[in-house]
Amino acid sequence: MSFIRSAAGAAALAYAITTTFVPSVALAAAQDYRFEAAGPPVKSGKATIVKIRLVHLPDGKPVPGAVIFQTRFDMAPDGMASMTAPATLVRSSEANLYQVELEPPMGGNWALSLSAKVQGETETVNGSVPITIPK
């Protein structure tokens, strides 16, 4: 009987030590991020400028310094995914924002799809932002 009590006590002590003194590791995942438009598209010459923010969803804070390595701009929201247009990432003068120059040949509902690497995150962050270009 005393062995059972001491074994149970030892197990409880081991559990208490491992849960108290071992720091828990919070692992982020690519789905913890979202791309969103930071204001309406602005016409600039023949291009349309869109400012994008990458947000870390658990804390709602913008993510600076992500490396956006892929963009795609298409009319999938209007059922024409094969209708694409150039989307060029350019340097933004505003902190925590990413700027993309778009060259849509026509107005309508477009989707800007982005892929990025975030420091400390092993997975690629992918997302899409709806963009309405006036007709």
DSSP file (Angstrom, degrees, kcal/mol; ACC not computed):
  #  RESIDUE AA STRUCTURE BP1 BP2  ACC     N-H-->O    O-->H-N    N-H-->O    O-->H-N    TCO  KAPPA ALPHA  PHI   PSI    X-CA   Y-CA   Z-CA
    1    1 A M     >        0   0    0      0, 0.0     4,-2.2     0, 0.0     5,-0.2   0.000 360.0 360.0 360.0 -42.6    0.0    0.0    0.0
    2    2 A S  H  >  +     0   0    0      1,-0.2     4,-2.7     2,-0.2     5,-0.2   0.849 360.0  55.8 -67.9 -31.5    2.8    2.4    0.8
    3    3 A F  H  > S+     0   0    0      2,-0.2     4,-2.8     1,-0.2     5,-0.2   0.915 107.5  48.9 -63.2 -42.8    4.5    1.6   -2.5
    4    4 A I  H  > S+     0   0    0      2,-0.2     4,-2.5     1,-0.2     5,-0.2   0.923 113.3  47.0 -63.0 -43.5    1.3    2.5   -4.4
    5    5 A R  H  X S+     0   0    0     -4,-2.2     4,-2.6     2,-0.2    -2,-0.2   0.920 114.3  46.4 -64.8 -42.8    1.1    5.8   -2.4
    6    6 A S  H  X S+     0   0    0     -4,-2.7     4,-2.6     2,-0.2    -2,-0.2   0.883 113.3  49.2 -69.7 -36.0    4.8    6.6   -3.0
    7    7 A A  H  X S+     0   0    0     -4,-2.8     4,-2.4     2,-0.2    -2,-0.2   0.916 113.8  46.1 -66.6 -42.3    4.5    5.7   -6.7
    8    8 A A  H  X S+     0   0    0     -4,-2.5     4,-2.4    -5,-0.2    -2,-0.2   0.903 113.7  49.4 -66.4 -39.8    1.4    7.9   -7.1
    9    9 A G  H  X S+     0   0    0     -4,-2.6     4,-2.5    -5,-0.2    -2,-0.2   0.903 110.8  49.6 -64.9 -41.2    3.1   10.7   -5.1
   10   10 A A  H  X S+     0   0    0     -4,-2.6     4,-2.7     2,-0.2    -2,-0.2   0.905 111.3  49.3 -64.4 -41.4    6.2   10.4   -7.3
   11   11 A A  H  X S+     0   0    0     -4,-2.4     4,-2.4     2,-0.2    -2,-0.2   0.915 111.8  48.3 -64.5 -42.4    4.1   10.6  -10.5
   12   12 A A  H  X S+     0   0    0     -4,-2.4     4,-2.4     2,-0.2    -2,-0.2   0.902 112.3  49.1 -64.3 -40.7    2.2   13.6   -9.2
   13   13 A L  H  X S+     0   0    0     -4,-2.5     4,-2.4     2,-0.2    -2,-0.2   0.919 111.1  49.6 -64.8 -43.5    5.5   15.3   -8.2
   14   14 A A  H  X S+     0   0    0     -4,-2.7     4,-2.4     2,-0.2     5,-0.2   0.908 111.7  49.0 -61.5 -42.7    7.0   14.6  -11.7
   15   15 A Y  H  X S+     0   0    0     -4,-2.4     4,-2.3     1,-0.2     5,-0.2   0.927 111.3  49.3 -62.2 -45.5    3.9   15.9  -13.4
   16   16 A A  H  X S+     0   0    0     -4,-2.4     4,-1.5     1,-0.2     5,-0.2   0.895 112.2  48.3 -62.3 -40.9    4.0   19.1  -11.3
   17   17 A I  H  X S+     0   0    0     -4,-2.4     4,-2.6     2,-0.2     5,-0.4   0.934 113.4  46.0 -67.0 -45.5    7.7   19.7  -12.0
   18   18 A T  H  X S+     0   0    0     -4,-2.4     4,-0.8     1,-0.2    -2,-0.2   0.844 117.3  43.0 -70.1 -32.3    7.4   19.2  -15.8
   19   19 A T  H  < S+     0   0    0     -4,-2.3    -1,-0.2    -5,-0.2    -2,-0.2   0.732 120.4  42.0 -85.1 -20.1    4.3   21.4  -16.1
   20   20 A T  H  < S+     0   0    0     -4,-1.5    -2,-0.2    -5,-0.2    -3,-0.2   0.874 124.1  30.0 -89.8 -42.3    5.6   24.1  -13.8
   21   21 A F  H  < S+     0   0    0     -4,-2.6    -3,-0.2    -5,-0.2    -2,-0.1   0.601  99.8  82.6-100.7 -13.0    9.2   24.4  -14.8
   22   22 A V  S  < S-     0   0    0     -4,-0.8     2,-0.1    -5,-0.4    -1,-0.0  -0.835  80.9-128.3 -94.0 118.0    9.2   23.5  -18.5
   23   23 A P        -     0   0    0      0, 0.0     2,-0.3     0, 0.0    -2,-0.1  -0.367  20.8-121.7 -66.2 141.3    8.2   26.5  -20.6
   24   24 A S        -     0   0    0     -5,-0.1     2,-0.6    -2,-0.1    -5,-0.0  -0.607  20.4-138.5 -81.9 145.3    5.3   25.9  -23.0
   25   25 A V        -     0   0    0     -2,-0.3     2,-0.7     2,-0.0    -1,-0.0  -0.913   7.2-152.7-107.8 121.4    6.1   26.5  -26.6
   26   26 A A        -     0   0    0     -2,-0.6     2,-0.5     0, 0.0    -2,-0.0  -0.843  13.6-154.8 -94.1 115.2    3.4   28.3  -28.7
   27   27 A L        -     0   0    0     -2,-0.7     2,-0.2    94,-0.0    94,-0.1  -0.784   4.2-147.4 -94.1 127.9    3.8   27.3  -32.3
   28   28 A A        -     0   0    0     -2,-0.5     2,-0.3    92,-0.2    94,-0.2  -0.479  12.6-157.4 -84.9 162.6    2.5   29.6  -34.9
   29   29 A A    >   -     0   0    0     -2,-0.2     3,-2.5    92,-0.1     4,-0.1  -0.952  31.9-107.7-138.9 159.4    1.1   28.4  -38.1
   30   30 A A  G >  S+     0   0    0     -2,-0.3     3,-1.3     1,-0.3    96,-0.1   0.816 117.2  63.0 -57.3 -31.5    0.6   29.9  -41.6
   31   31 A Q  G 3  S+     0   0    0      1,-0.3    -1,-0.3    94,-0.1    94,-0.0   0.522  85.4  76.8 -74.1  -2.0   -3.2   30.1  -40.9
   32   32 A D  G <  S+     0   0    0     -3,-2.5    25,-2.8    25,-0.1     2,-0.3   0.329  90.3  70.2 -84.2   7.5   -2.4   32.5  -38.0
   33   33 A Y  E <   -A   56   0A   0     -3,-1.3     2,-0.3    23,-0.2    23,-0.2  -0.905  59.0-172.2-126.8 152.7   -1.9   35.3  -40.6
   34   34 A R  E     -A   55   0A   0     21,-2.0    21,-2.9    -2,-0.3     2,-0.4  -0.991  17.7-139.7-144.9 136.2   -4.1   37.2  -43.0
   35   35 A F  E     +A   54   0A   0     -2,-0.3     2,-0.3    19,-0.2    19,-0.2  -0.751  30.9 174.5 -86.1 140.2   -3.4   39.7  -45.8
   36   36 A E  E     -A   53   0A   0     17,-2.5    17,-3.1    -2,-0.4     2,-0.2  -0.994  35.1-102.1-146.2 152.6   -5.8   42.6  -45.9
   37   37 A A  E     -A   52   0A   0     -2,-0.3     2,-0.5    15,-0.2    15,-0.2  -0.498  21.8-151.4 -71.5 139.5   -6.2   45.8  -47.9
   38   38 A A  S    S-     0   0    0     13,-3.3    -1,-0.1    -2,-0.2    14,-0.1  -0.565  71.2 -30.5-109.7  64.8   -5.0   49.0  -46.1
   39   39 A G  S    S-     0   0    0     -2,-0.5    12,-0.2    11,-0.1    -1,-0.2  -0.431  93.2 -49.2 111.5 171.5   -7.3   51.4  -47.8
   40   40 A P        -     0   0    0      0, 0.0    11,-0.2     0, 0.0    -2,-0.1  -0.351  66.1 -88.7 -77.2 158.9   -8.9   51.6  -51.3
   41   41 A P        -     0   0    0      0, 0.0     2,-0.5     0, 0.0     9,-0.2  -0.383  41.8-148.3 -63.0 145.2   -6.9   51.2  -54.5
   42   42 A V  E     -B   49   0A   0      7,-2.6     7,-3.6    -3,-0.1     2,-0.3  -0.978   9.6-129.5-122.8 126.6   -5.5   54.5  -55.8
   43   43 A K  E     +B   48   0A   0     -2,-0.5     2,-0.3     5,-0.2     5,-0.2  -0.564  28.5 175.3 -73.8 132.7   -5.0   55.2  -59.5
   44   44 A S  E >   -B   47   0A   0      3,-3.3     3,-1.7    -2,-0.3     2,-0.3  -0.816  61.5 -54.8-141.6  96.5   -1.5   56.5  -60.4
   45   45 A G  T 3  S-     0   0    0     -2,-0.3    -1,-0.1     1,-0.3     0, 0.0  -0.554 118.5 -23.7  68.1-130.0   -0.9   56.9  -64.1
   46   46 A K  T 3  S+     0   0    0     -2,-0.3    -1,-0.3    -3,-0.1     2,-0.2   0.523 129.1  77.6 -91.3  -4.6   -1.7   53.7  -65.8
   47   47 A A  E <  S-B   44   0A   0     -3,-1.7    -3,-3.3    56,-0.1     2,-0.5  -0.626  70.9-138.9 -99.7 161.2   -1.2   51.6  -62.7
   48   48 A T  E     -BC  43 102A   0     54,-2.8    54,-3.3    -5,-0.2     2,-0.5  -0.989  18.6-143.7-118.2 126.8   -3.4   51.2  -59.6
   49   49 A I  E     -BC  42 101A   0     -7,-3.6    -7,-2.6    -2,-0.5     2,-0.4  -0.783  17.4-175.9 -96.4 130.2   -1.6   51.2  -56.3
   50   50 A V  E     - C   0 100A   0     50,-2.5    50,-2.8    -2,-0.5     2,-0.5  -0.990  13.9-149.4-125.3 132.6   -2.8   48.9  -53.5
   51   51 A K  E     - C   0  99A   0     -2,-0.4   -13,-3.3    48,-0.2     2,-0.4  -0.887  17.1-164.3-103.1 132.0   -1.4   48.9  -50.0
   52   52 A I  E     -AC  37  98A   0     46,-3.8    46,-3.1    -2,-0.5     2,-0.4  -0.900   8.1-159.2-120.1 142.2   -1.5   45.6  -48.2
   53   53 A R  E     -A   36   0A   0    -17,-3.1   -17,-2.5    -2,-0.4     2,-0.6  -0.960   9.2-148.1-118.2 138.4   -1.1   44.7  -44.5
   54   54 A L  E     -A   35   0A   0     42,-0.4     9,-3.1    -2,-0.4     2,-0.4  -0.941  22.1-162.7-104.2 124.0   -0.1   41.3  -43.2
   55   55 A V  E     -AD  34  62A   0    -21,-2.9   -21,-2.0    -2,-0.6     2,-0.8  -0.888  21.4-137.9-114.8 135.9   -1.8   40.7  -39.8
   56   56 A H  E >>> -AD  33  61A   0      5,-3.0     4,-1.9    -2,-0.4     5,-0.7  -0.835  23.5-153.2 -86.5 110.0   -0.9   38.1  -37.1
   57   57 A L  T 345S+     0   0    0    -25,-2.8    -1,-0.2    -2,-0.8   -24,-0.1   0.833  82.7  61.2 -62.0 -41.0   -4.4   37.0  -36.1
   58   58 A P  T 345S+     0   0    0      0, 0.0    -1,-0.2     0, 0.0   -25,-0.1   0.860 125.0  18.2 -58.8 -34.2   -3.8   35.9  -32.5
   59   59 A D  T <45S-     0   0    0     -3,-0.7    -2,-0.2     2,-0.2    -3,-0.0   0.493  97.5-128.0-114.6  -4.2   -2.7   39.4  -31.4
   60   60 A G  T  <5 +     0   0    0     -4,-1.9    -3,-0.2     1,-0.2    -5,-0.0   0.616  60.4 139.9  72.3  12.3   -4.0   41.5  -34.3
   61   61 A K  E   < -D   56   0A   0     -5,-0.7    -5,-3.0     1,-0.1    -1,-0.2  -0.649  56.8-110.2 -93.5 145.7   -0.7   43.2  -34.9
   62   62 A P  E     -D   55   0A   0      0, 0.0    -7,-0.2     0, 0.0    35,-0.1  -0.397  28.5-129.8 -68.3 150.6    0.8   44.0  -38.3
   63   63 A V        -     0   0    0     -9,-3.1     3,-0.5    33,-0.2    -9,-0.3  -0.902  22.6-161.8-106.8 111.6    3.8   41.9  -39.4
   64   64 A P        +     0   0    0      0, 0.0    31,-0.0     0, 0.0    34,-0.0  -0.563  66.0  26.3 -87.0 157.0    6.7   43.9  -40.6
   65   65 A G  S    S+     0   0    0      1,-0.2    54,-0.1    -2,-0.2     2,-0.1   0.589  72.6 153.5  75.8  12.2    9.6   42.5  -42.7
   66   66 A A        -     0   0    0     -3,-0.5     2,-0.8    52,-0.1    -1,-0.2  -0.438  44.2-127.9 -68.6 150.5    7.8   39.6  -44.4
   67   67 A V  E     -F  117   0B   0     50,-2.7    50,-2.0    -2,-0.1     2,-0.6  -0.872  18.4-159.5-104.8 104.2    9.2   38.6  -47.7
   68   68 A I  E     +F  116   0B   0     -2,-0.8    48,-0.3    48,-0.2     3,-0.1  -0.738  20.3 166.4 -83.0 119.2    6.5   38.5  -50.3
   69   69 A F  E     +     0   0B   0     46,-1.9     2,-0.4    -2,-0.6    47,-0.2   0.467  56.3  41.8-116.4  -3.9    7.8   36.3  -53.1
   70   70 A Q  E     +F  115   0B   0     45,-1.3    45,-1.9     2,-0.0     2,-0.3  -0.982  55.0 175.6-148.2 134.4    4.8   35.6  -55.3
   71   71 A T  E     -F  114   0B   0     -2,-0.4     2,-0.3    43,-0.2    43,-0.2  -0.972   3.1-178.3-132.3 150.7    1.8   37.7  -56.5
   72   72 A R  E     -F  113   0B   0     41,-1.9    41,-3.3    -2,-0.3     2,-0.5  -0.967   6.2-166.9-147.5 134.0   -1.1   36.9  -58.8
   73   73 A F  E     +FG 112  85B   0     12,-0.5    12,-2.0    -2,-0.3     2,-0.3  -0.971  26.3 147.7-125.6 114.5   -3.8   39.3  -59.8
   74   74 A D  E     -FG 111  84B   0     37,-2.1    37,-3.0    -2,-0.5    10,-0.2  -0.906  54.9-114.6-144.6 169.8   -6.9   37.8  -61.5
   75   75 A M  E > > + G   0  80B   0      8,-1.8     5,-2.2     5,-0.9     3,-1.5  -0.075  63.2 131.9 -97.6  32.5  -10.6   38.1  -62.0
   76   76 A A  G > 5 +     0   0    0      1,-0.3     3,-2.2     5,-0.3     5,-0.3   0.851  66.5  62.5 -53.6 -38.1  -11.6   34.9  -60.2
   77   77 A P  G 3 5S+     0   0    0      0, 0.0    -1,-0.3     0, 0.0    33,-0.1   0.796 105.9  46.6 -61.3 -25.0  -14.2   36.7  -58.1
   78   78 A D  G < 5S-     0   0    0     -3,-1.5    -2,-0.2    31,-0.6    -3,-0.1   0.222 126.9-101.3 -97.5  13.8  -16.1   37.6  -61.3
   79   79 A G  T < 5S+     0   0    0     -3,-2.2    -3,-0.2    -4,-0.1     2,-0.1   0.674  97.4 105.8  79.1  16.9  -15.7   34.0  -62.6
   80   80 A M  E > < +G   75   0B   0     -5,-2.2     3,-2.0     1,-0.1    -5,-0.9  -0.501  30.1 157.5-126.7  63.8  -12.8   34.7  -64.9
   81   81 A A  E 3  S+     0   0B   0      1,-0.3    -5,-0.3    -5,-0.3    -1,-0.1   0.749  72.9  62.3 -61.4 -24.6   -9.7   33.3  -63.1
   82   82 A S  E 3  S+     0   0B   0     -7,-0.1     2,-1.0    -3,-0.1    -1,-0.3   0.647  81.7  91.6 -77.7 -12.6   -7.9   33.0  -66.5
   83   83 A M  E <   +     0   0B   0     -3,-2.0    -8,-1.8     2,-0.0     2,-0.2  -0.735  62.0 169.0 -83.3 104.8   -8.1   36.9  -66.8
   84   84 A T  E     -G   74   0B   0     -2,-1.0   -10,-0.2   -10,-0.2    -2,-0.1  -0.726  19.0-168.0-115.6 165.7   -4.8   38.0  -65.2
   85   85 A A  E     -G   73   0B   0    -12,-2.0   -12,-0.5    -2,-0.2    -2,-0.0  -0.974  37.3 -80.8-147.4 157.2   -3.0   41.3  -65.0
   86   86 A P        -     0   0    0      0, 0.0    17,-1.8     0, 0.0     2,-0.4  -0.308  38.7-174.0 -62.7 141.4    0.5   42.3  -63.9
   87   87 A A  E     -E  102   0A   0     15,-0.2     2,-0.5   -16,-0.1    15,-0.2  -0.947   4.8-173.5-137.4 114.2    1.1   42.8  -60.1
   88   88 A T  E     -E  101   0A   0     13,-2.7    13,-3.2    -2,-0.4     2,-0.4  -0.939  20.4-135.0-117.8 125.2    4.4   44.2  -59.1
   89   89 A L  E     -E  100   0A   0     -2,-0.5     2,-0.3    11,-0.2    11,-0.2  -0.625  30.6-178.7 -75.3 128.4    5.6   44.5  -55.5
   90   90 A V  E     -E   99   0A   0      9,-2.8     9,-1.0    -2,-0.4     2,-0.1  -0.890  35.9 -85.1-126.7 159.3    7.2   48.0  -54.9
   91   91 A R        -     0   0    0     -2,-0.3     2,-0.4     7,-0.1     7,-0.1  -0.394  41.7-142.7 -65.4 133.6    8.8   49.5  -51.8
   92   92 A S        -     0   0    0      5,-0.3     4,-0.1    -2,-0.1     5,-0.1  -0.781   8.9-150.2 -97.6 142.2    6.3   51.1  -49.5
   93   93 A S  S    S+     0   0    0     -2,-0.4     2,-0.4     2,-0.1    -1,-0.1   0.524  77.9  82.8 -84.9  -6.0    7.2   54.3  -47.7
   94   94 A E  S >  S-     0   0    0      3,-0.1     3,-1.4     1,-0.0    -2,-0.1  -0.845  85.4-115.4-105.4 135.0    4.9   53.3  -44.8
   95   95 A A  T 3  S+     0   0    0     -2,-0.4     3,-0.1     1,-0.2    -2,-0.1  -0.329  96.7  14.0 -63.8 145.2    6.0   51.0  -42.0
   96   96 A N  T 3  S+     0   0    0      1,-0.2   -42,-0.4    -4,-0.1     2,-0.4   0.563 105.9 105.8  67.5  11.4    4.1   47.7  -41.8
   97   97 A L    <   -     0   0    0     -3,-1.4     2,-0.4   -44,-0.1    -5,-0.3  -0.927  55.0-153.4-121.9 149.3    2.6   48.0  -45.2
   98   98 A Y  E     -C   52   0A   0    -46,-3.1   -46,-3.8    -2,-0.4     2,-0.4  -0.955  15.7-148.0-116.6 138.1    3.4   46.3  -48.5
   99   99 A Q  E     -CE  51  90A   0     -9,-1.0    -9,-2.8    -2,-0.4     2,-0.4  -0.904  11.8-171.3-116.2 135.2    2.6   48.1  -51.8
  100  100 A V  E     -CE  50  89A   0    -50,-2.8   -50,-2.5    -2,-0.4     2,-0.6  -0.985  15.0-145.9-126.6 131.5    1.6   46.5  -55.0
  101  101 A E  E     -CE  49  88A   0    -13,-3.2   -13,-2.7    -2,-0.4     2,-0.3  -0.867  22.7-167.2 -95.0 123.0    1.3   48.2  -58.4
  102  102 A L  E     -CE  48  87A   0    -54,-3.3   -54,-2.8    -2,-0.6   -15,-0.2  -0.817  17.4-164.0-110.1 148.9   -1.5   46.6  -60.4
  103  103 A E        +     0   0    0    -17,-1.8   -56,-0.1    -2,-0.3   -16,-0.1  -0.561  16.9 178.7-129.8  69.1   -2.3   47.0  -64.1
  104  104 A P        -     0   0    0      0, 0.0   -19,-0.1     0, 0.0     3,-0.1  -0.526  24.0-149.6 -73.3 135.8   -5.8   45.8  -64.7
  105  105 A P  S    S+     0   0    0      0, 0.0     2,-0.3     0, 0.0   -20,-0.0   0.627  79.5  14.8 -78.2 -11.6   -7.1   46.1  -68.3
  106  106 A M  S    S-     0   0    0      2,-0.0    27,-0.1     0, 0.0    29,-0.1  -0.987  83.0 -98.3-156.3 160.7  -10.6   46.6  -67.1
  107  107 A G        +     0   0    0     -2,-0.3     2,-0.3    28,-0.2    28,-0.2  -0.328  64.9  89.2 -76.9 164.5  -12.7   47.3  -64.0
  108  108 A G  E    S- H   0 133B   0     25,-2.5    25,-2.8    -2,-0.1     2,-0.6  -0.922  79.9 -35.4 143.6-167.2  -14.4   44.7  -62.0
  109  109 A N  E     + H   0 132B   0     -2,-0.3   -31,-0.6    23,-0.2     2,-0.2  -0.822  61.6 175.8 -95.6 120.6  -13.8   42.4  -59.0
  110  110 A W  E     - H   0 131B   0     21,-3.3    21,-2.7    -2,-0.6     2,-0.4  -0.736  23.2-139.0-119.6 164.7  -10.3   41.1  -58.8
  111  111 A A  E     -FH  74 130B   0    -37,-3.0   -37,-2.1    -2,-0.2     2,-0.7  -0.997   5.6-156.6-127.9 128.4   -8.3   39.0  -56.4
  112  112 A L  E     -FH  73 129B   0     17,-2.8    17,-2.5    -2,-0.4     2,-0.4  -0.913  16.0-164.5-102.2 110.4   -4.7   39.7  -55.4
  113  113 A S  E     -FH  72 128B   0    -41,-3.3   -41,-1.9    -2,-0.7     2,-0.3  -0.806   8.7-174.0 -99.3 137.3   -3.1   36.5  -54.2
  114  114 A L  E     -FH  71 127B   0     13,-3.0    13,-2.2    -2,-0.4     2,-0.4  -0.951  16.9-162.9-132.8 148.4    0.1   36.7  -52.2
  115  115 A S  E     +FH  70 126B   0    -45,-1.9   -46,-1.9    -2,-0.3   -45,-1.3  -0.998  22.5 170.4-128.6 135.7    2.7   34.2  -50.8
  116  116 A A  E     -FH  68 125B   0      9,-2.6     9,-2.9    -2,-0.4     2,-0.5  -0.969  32.0-132.7-144.9 157.1    5.2   35.3  -48.2
  117  117 A K  E     -F   67   0B   0    -50,-2.0   -50,-2.7    -2,-0.3     2,-0.4  -0.946  23.3-157.9-107.5 132.3    7.8   34.1  -45.7
  118  118 A V    >   -     0   0    0     -2,-0.5     3,-2.4     5,-0.5   -52,-0.1  -0.927  29.9-101.9-112.3 134.3    7.5   35.4  -42.2
  119  119 A Q  T 3  S+     0   0    0     -2,-0.4     3,-0.1     1,-0.3   -53,-0.0  -0.293 108.4  14.6 -55.8 130.4   10.6   35.4  -39.9
  120  120 A G  T 3  S+     0   0    0      1,-0.2     2,-0.5     2,-0.0    -1,-0.3   0.359 102.7 108.9  86.5  -5.1   10.3   32.5  -37.5
  121  121 A E    <   -     0   0    0     -3,-2.4    -3,-0.3     1,-0.1    -1,-0.2  -0.908  50.6-164.8-107.8 127.4    7.6   30.8  -39.4
  122  122 A T        +     0   0    0     -2,-0.5     2,-0.2   -94,-0.2    -1,-0.1   0.813  69.5  71.5 -81.0 -30.0    8.4   27.6  -41.3
  123  123 A E  S    S-     0   0    0      1,-0.1    -5,-0.5    -6,-0.0     2,-0.3  -0.511  88.9-108.8 -86.1 154.1    5.3   27.5  -43.4
  124  124 A T        -     0   0    0     -2,-0.2     2,-0.6    -7,-0.1    -7,-0.2  -0.649  29.0-132.5 -77.9 135.7    4.6   29.8  -46.3
  125  125 A V  E     -H  116   0B   0     -9,-2.9    -9,-2.6    -2,-0.3     2,-0.4  -0.821  28.8-176.5 -91.8 122.6    1.8   32.3  -45.6
  126  126 A N  E     +H  115   0B   0     -2,-0.6     2,-0.3   -11,-0.2   -11,-0.2  -0.925  11.2 148.9-119.7 144.0   -0.7   32.4  -48.5
  127  127 A G  E     -H  114   0B   0    -13,-2.2   -13,-3.0    -2,-0.4     2,-0.4  -0.988  31.3-136.0-164.5 169.9   -3.6   34.7  -48.8
  128  128 A S  E     -H  113   0B   0     -2,-0.3   -15,-0.2   -15,-0.2   -93,-0.1  -0.998   9.4-159.3-137.7 139.1   -5.9   36.6  -51.1
  129  129 A V  E     -H  112   0B   0    -17,-2.5   -17,-2.8    -2,-0.4     2,-0.3  -0.975  21.0-128.7-119.6 125.3   -7.3   40.1  -51.0
  130  130 A P  E     -H  111   0B   0      0, 0.0     2,-0.4     0, 0.0   -19,-0.2  -0.563  27.3-170.6 -72.5 134.6  -10.4   41.1  -52.9
  131  131 A I  E     -H  110   0B   0    -21,-2.7   -21,-3.3    -2,-0.3     2,-0.6  -0.994  11.2-154.7-128.9 125.8   -9.8   44.3  -54.9
  132  132 A T  E     -H  109   0B   0     -2,-0.4   -23,-0.2   -23,-0.2   -25,-0.1  -0.901   7.3-162.8-102.6 119.9  -12.5   46.2  -56.7
  133  133 A I  E     -H  108   0B   0    -25,-2.8   -25,-2.5    -2,-0.6    -2,-0.0  -0.892  28.0-114.9 -99.8 123.0  -11.4   48.2  -59.7
  134  134 A P              0   0    0      0, 0.0    -1,-0.0     0, 0.0   -25,-0.0  -0.259 360.0 360.0 -59.0 143.8  -13.9   50.9  -60.7
  135  135 A K              0   0    0    -28,-0.2   -28,-0.2   -29,-0.1    -2,-0.0   0.434 360.0 360.0 -84.1 360.0  -15.4   50.4  -64.2
